Amino acid sequence: MIPNSNNTNGTAIRRGQYPSKTWVIDRLRGRIVKQCDNFDAILQSIQKILSTDRYSELIYSTFYGIEIADMIGKPASYVKAALPQAVKEALKQDDRIKNVTVENIEVSGDAVSFIVTVDTILGSVSSNETISL
């Protein structure tokens, strides 16, 4: 028989956010160097998400990374129109990110540069990003 009760013996069940502790990747040396938490972990998450092509790596879920494959070979006007939504969709998968703004999009050859402003649960950050198409 399965009990049909919400009684937790007086203990409250709390739901909250899990810690965001992660390993810090030193991209220049290609090494993992230490651990970080909170805002630094969110910053690294933003960089990793924007540098990972969605659906290209089996290790990641289909929700991780940015969808840029359909922008390859397209005119600059198409890339400028499609990029903000792609960046927002990619970053909003992280529950620590509340809002994303993309500005100053410049297409040069096979790369696109832009400024992304991200409002997180711990504060806001702006970053200059470049993605190869």
Residue frames as qw, qx, qy, qz and C-alpha x, y, z in Angstrom:
[[0.000, 0.889, 0.457, 0.000, 0.00, 0.00, 0.00],
 [0.403, 0.294, -0.007, 0.867, 1.31, 3.44, -0.93],
 [0.154, -0.591, -0.503, 0.611, 0.53, 6.16, 1.60],
 [0.179, 0.682, 0.409, 0.579, -1.47, 9.12, 0.32],
 [0.416, -0.828, -0.249, 0.282, -0.19, 11.88, 2.55],
 [0.374, 0.789, -0.123, 0.472, 1.74, 15.12, 2.34],
 [0.628, -0.770, 0.109, -0.018, 3.06, 14.68, 5.87],
 [0.618, 0.561, -0.420, 0.358, 6.81, 15.17, 6.01],
 [0.720, -0.385, -0.446, 0.367, 7.04, 14.63, 9.77],
 [0.287, -0.900, -0.149, 0.291, 7.26, 18.33, 10.45],
 [0.468, -0.349, 0.359, 0.728, 10.23, 18.96, 8.18],
 [0.420, 0.777, 0.062, -0.464, 9.85, 21.52, 5.45],
 [0.739, 0.223, 0.447, 0.452, 10.82, 20.60, 1.94],
 [0.014, 0.830, -0.094, -0.549, 12.78, 23.47, 0.48],
 [0.742, 0.472, 0.311, 0.361, 13.49, 23.96, -3.16],
 [0.136, -0.892, 0.162, 0.400, 16.33, 26.20, -4.11],
 [0.605, 0.732, -0.313, -0.029, 19.10, 26.73, -6.51],
 [0.936, -0.157, -0.011, 0.314, 22.01, 24.36, -6.45],
 [0.359, -0.738, 0.268, 0.504, 25.51, 25.76, -5.95],
 [0.665, 0.742, -0.044, -0.069, 27.21, 26.84, -9.15],
 [0.434, -0.668, 0.554, 0.243, 30.69, 25.64, -8.21],
 [0.869, 0.491, 0.047, 0.027, 32.68, 24.62, -11.27],
 [0.741, -0.217, 0.238, 0.589, 36.20, 24.17, -12.55],
 [0.138, 0.880, -0.127, -0.437, 37.99, 27.19, -14.05],
 [0.830, 0.332, 0.298, 0.336, 39.31, 26.61, -17.55],
 [0.207, -0.709, 0.296, 0.606, 42.50, 28.48, -18.46],
 [0.753, 0.617, 0.214, -0.087, 41.96, 28.83, -22.21],
 [0.235, 0.859, -0.450, -0.072, 45.49, 30.10, -22.91],
 [0.143, -0.488, 0.858, -0.066, 47.17, 27.05, -21.38],
 [0.695, 0.019, -0.582, -0.421, 44.34, 24.62, -22.12],
 [0.362, 0.003, -0.843, 0.397, 44.19, 23.50, -18.50],
 [0.537, -0.707, -0.373, -0.268, 41.77, 23.30, -15.62],
 [0.337, 0.469, -0.454, 0.679, 43.39, 25.34, -12.86],
 [0.031, 0.001, 0.676, -0.736, 41.06, 25.70, -9.86],
 [0.049, -0.590, -0.804, -0.054, 37.44, 25.92, -8.78],
 [0.061, -0.094, 0.059, -0.992, 35.17, 28.95, -8.78],
 [0.009, -0.540, -0.820, 0.191, 31.64, 29.73, -7.67],
 [0.080, 0.752, 0.375, -0.536, 28.92, 32.34, -7.99],
 [0.351, 0.849, -0.024, -0.394, 29.54, 35.20, -10.43],
 [0.045, -0.586, 0.724, 0.360, 32.81, 33.79, -11.84],
 [0.398, 0.101, 0.909, 0.070, 31.07, 30.50, -12.59],
 [0.464, 0.722, 0.438, -0.266, 28.27, 32.33, -14.42],
 [0.177, 0.817, -0.342, -0.429, 30.81, 34.29, -16.49],
 [0.174, -0.339, 0.881, 0.281, 32.57, 31.11, -17.52],
 [0.467, 0.379, 0.791, -0.113, 29.23, 29.49, -18.34],
 [0.401, 0.818, 0.109, -0.398, 28.37, 32.39, -20.67],
 [0.084, 0.685, -0.618, -0.377, 31.71, 32.05, -22.48],
 [0.296, -0.110, 0.942, 0.115, 31.35, 28.26, -22.82],
 [0.505, 0.549, 0.617, -0.250, 27.78, 28.43, -24.08],
 [0.389, 0.846, -0.049, -0.362, 28.68, 31.02, -26.73],
 [0.073, 0.629, -0.720, -0.284, 31.71, 29.02, -27.89],
 [0.353, 0.005, 0.936, -0.002, 29.82, 25.72, -28.28],
 [0.396, 0.053, -0.530, -0.748, 27.81, 24.92, -31.41],
 [0.684, -0.017, 0.464, -0.563, 24.46, 23.47, -30.43],
 [0.937, 0.225, 0.129, -0.235, 23.98, 19.84, -31.51],
 [0.552, 0.671, -0.494, 0.030, 27.66, 19.44, -32.47],
 [0.118, 0.406, -0.832, 0.359, 28.97, 17.66, -29.37],
 [0.656, -0.280, -0.657, -0.246, 27.27, 14.52, -28.09],
 [0.400, -0.114, -0.666, 0.619, 28.49, 15.19, -24.54],
 [0.146, 0.095, 0.252, -0.952, 26.14, 18.18, -24.24],
 [0.363, 0.511, 0.731, -0.271, 22.35, 18.12, -24.17],
 [0.331, 0.509, 0.554, 0.570, 20.48, 19.44, -27.19],
 [0.137, -0.942, -0.302, -0.044, 19.72, 22.59, -25.19],
 [0.538, -0.661, 0.143, 0.504, 23.39, 23.55, -24.67],
 [0.455, -0.084, 0.439, 0.770, 25.27, 25.94, -26.95],
 [0.276, 0.597, 0.031, -0.752, 24.33, 28.44, -29.62],
 [0.675, 0.442, 0.578, 0.121, 22.63, 27.64, -32.93],
 [0.046, 0.746, -0.255, -0.614, 24.73, 29.31, -35.59],
 [0.487, 0.003, 0.780, 0.394, 24.89, 26.62, -38.30],
 [0.384, 0.702, 0.587, 0.124, 22.05, 28.22, -40.26],
 [0.001, 0.948, -0.020, -0.317, 23.93, 31.55, -40.33],
 [0.516, -0.356, 0.562, 0.540, 26.96, 30.17, -42.15],
 [0.316, 0.155, 0.657, 0.667, 27.22, 31.62, -45.66],
 [0.072, 0.812, 0.579, 0.022, 24.25, 33.93, -45.17],
 [0.240, 0.684, 0.051, 0.686, 24.36, 37.68, -45.90],
 [0.239, 0.083, -0.507, 0.824, 25.41, 40.02, -43.10],
 [0.428, -0.254, -0.017, -0.867, 21.87, 41.40, -42.88],
 [0.809, -0.231, -0.472, -0.264, 20.53, 37.91, -42.09],
 [0.624, -0.033, -0.591, 0.511, 23.20, 37.27, -39.46],
 [0.012, 0.186, -0.306, 0.934, 22.53, 40.64, -37.79],
 [0.613, -0.257, -0.149, -0.732, 18.80, 39.84, -37.64],
 [0.865, -0.159, -0.454, -0.145, 19.13, 36.23, -36.44],
 [0.492, 0.257, -0.623, 0.551, 22.02, 36.52, -33.97],
 [0.264, -0.370, 0.401, -0.795, 20.26, 38.31, -31.07],
 [0.852, -0.174, -0.022, -0.494, 17.58, 35.62, -30.83],
 [0.852, 0.167, -0.475, 0.139, 20.15, 32.81, -31.09],
 [0.261, 0.352, -0.584, 0.683, 22.25, 34.33, -28.27],
 [0.502, -0.311, 0.275, -0.759, 19.18, 34.85, -26.07],
 [0.923, -0.063, -0.202, -0.320, 17.92, 31.31, -26.60],
 [0.718, 0.246, -0.560, 0.332, 21.34, 29.86, -25.85],
 [0.151, 0.313, -0.556, 0.755, 21.98, 31.83, -22.66],
 [0.577, -0.303, 0.133, -0.747, 18.44, 31.66, -21.25],
 [0.828, -0.058, -0.550, -0.086, 18.86, 27.88, -20.86],
 [0.423, 0.062, -0.623, 0.655, 20.91, 28.71, -17.75],
 [0.357, -0.742, -0.558, -0.103, 18.45, 29.37, -14.89],
 [0.464, -0.516, -0.197, 0.692, 20.86, 31.90, -13.35],
 [0.165, 0.005, 0.328, 0.930, 20.42, 34.24, -16.33],
 [0.218, 0.589, 0.585, -0.513, 17.42, 36.57, -16.23],
 [0.451, 0.847, 0.163, -0.231, 17.82, 38.78, -19.31],
 [0.631, -0.100, 0.438, 0.632, 20.07, 39.06, -22.37],
 [0.328, 0.891, 0.077, -0.305, 20.68, 42.06, -24.66],
 [0.707, 0.042, 0.406, 0.578, 22.76, 41.91, -27.84],
 [0.178, 0.941, 0.066, -0.280, 24.07, 45.13, -29.43],
 [0.041, 0.815, -0.475, -0.330, 26.64, 46.48, -31.91],
 [0.861, 0.095, 0.488, 0.106, 26.66, 43.44, -34.20],
 [0.222, 0.768, -0.449, -0.399, 29.46, 43.59, -36.79],
 [0.935, 0.163, 0.306, 0.071, 30.00, 40.92, -39.44],
 [0.102, 0.816, -0.507, -0.257, 33.51, 40.70, -40.85],
 [0.300, 0.377, -0.857, -0.183, 34.35, 37.83, -43.17],
 [0.643, -0.184, -0.728, -0.153, 33.55, 34.57, -41.40],
 [0.337, -0.222, -0.667, 0.627, 33.24, 36.11, -37.93],
 [0.238, -0.754, -0.344, -0.507, 30.61, 38.13, -36.10],
 [0.320, 0.000, -0.528, 0.786, 31.42, 40.42, -33.18],
 [0.360, -0.675, -0.389, -0.513, 28.90, 41.86, -30.76],
 [0.053, -0.296, 0.590, -0.749, 28.38, 43.18, -27.25],
 [0.567, -0.411, -0.681, -0.215, 26.22, 41.03, -25.01],
 [0.212, -0.390, 0.461, -0.769, 24.81, 42.33, -21.73],
 [0.578, -0.232, -0.778, -0.081, 23.62, 39.61, -19.38],
 [0.440, -0.504, 0.294, -0.683, 21.51, 40.22, -16.27],
 [0.551, -0.008, -0.828, 0.106, 22.04, 37.35, -13.82],
 [0.621, -0.664, -0.407, -0.089, 20.74, 36.55, -10.37],
 [0.673, -0.450, -0.143, 0.569, 24.03, 37.92, -9.01],
 [0.095, -0.716, 0.107, 0.684, 24.34, 41.09, -11.11],
 [0.668, 0.727, 0.112, -0.111, 24.95, 42.27, -14.66],
 [0.526, -0.415, 0.498, 0.550, 27.90, 41.86, -16.97],
 [0.600, 0.757, -0.044, -0.256, 28.74, 43.11, -20.47],
 [0.637, -0.322, 0.589, 0.380, 31.18, 41.36, -22.72],
 [0.433, 0.629, -0.413, -0.496, 32.60, 41.75, -26.22],
 [0.755, -0.028, 0.655, 0.001, 32.19, 38.42, -28.00],
 [0.363, 0.530, -0.555, -0.528, 33.32, 37.09, -31.36],
 [0.789, 0.074, 0.592, -0.147, 31.91, 33.95, -32.96],
 [0.021, -0.334, 0.741, 0.582, 33.34, 32.27, -36.05],
 [0.754, 0.328, 0.184, -0.538, 30.75, 31.33, -38.62]]
